[in-house]
Amino acid sequence: MLLAAFEPASKELAIFLIIGVACFVLAAFAGPNLLRRAGGSVGFVGLGLAFIFFPEMWRTIDAAF
């Protein structure tokens, strides 16, 4: 059940992609106050990439084993 969590057209995949896009939008429109905090815009880009690529990595590991 858990290994099939990120099947194509699943709700979980859609949630991860939406969160990833939201992180990219936050990174694009981050103000100077956010840049002083840990990570800043670069942290949001990294987080967005993690949310975008995690389901694909999960499916690849599931297929390999």
N, C-alpha and C positions, 0 to 999 in steps of 0.2 A: 504494500500500500504506500509506504513512504517513498520507495524508489520510483513509483509512478507519479510523483507529485507534480512534475513539470512536463506533462505531456503537451503536445501542441494543442492550442486552443483551450487550455485549462484556465481556470480562474487564478490559480497561483502564479502562472506565467504572466498573465495580464497585470496582476498586482505588482510583480517585480519590475516589469517594463515601465509601468506608470511611475513607480517610485524612482527608477533610474532617470527617466526623463525629467521628473520634478527636481532631482538633484542637479542635473545639467542646467535647468532654468535658474535655479537658485545660484549656481556658480556664475552664470552669465550676468545676472543682475545684482550680484553681491555688492554692497556698499563698502565704503572705506572702514566703517566700524567693524564689519565682519572680518576684514582682512587682518585685524590686530589679534583676533582670537586664534586659537590653535588650529592650524590647517588652512583656514580661510577658504578662498575659492578653489584652491588646489585640492583641499580636502573633499569638497563637494564633487569635484570631477572624479576623484578616485572612488568615492562612494557610489557615484552614478555608474562608473564602469563596473564596479563589483556587482551592483544590482542587475546590470544588463547581461553580464557574462556568466553569473552564477548558475542560472538554469541550464545554459548550454554545457557548462562543465559538469553539472549534475547528470545530465542525460548521457554525456560521453562516458563518465565513470560507470553509470548504470549499464551501458552497452558493453563496456570492456569486461566487466565482471559479471 
